[in-house]
Amino acid sequence: MKDQANLERGYRRLLACYPRSFRRENGQEILAVLLACAPDGQRRPGLAESADLIRSGMRMHLFPAALPPRARCGRLSGSCTQAPPSLLLPC
């Protein structure tokens, strides 16, 4: 049980690299997936996993999306009204 608490605390520290709004919307789900995928007995996040989470969080701070994905997709599909429906990709 202590190992699980330490692992969760480690993941929460790494998730702090992400923007606050992203963590508010997705943090619990990401944490649940990270914990579910961790091998039994793992005490702390691995080096590669930590590096990936830090890199992704920093990337989100440096290059924030101008629009949420659904808004970008809606804008694209709305501007492509002349294209055949088979060429429009679903979001």
Protein Blocks (a to p, Z undefined) as FASTA:
>chain_A
ZZmmmmmmmmmmmmmmpcfklmmmmmmmmmmmmmmmpcghiabdcfklmmmmmmmmmmmm
mmccfbdfklmmmmmmmmmmmbcfklpccZZ
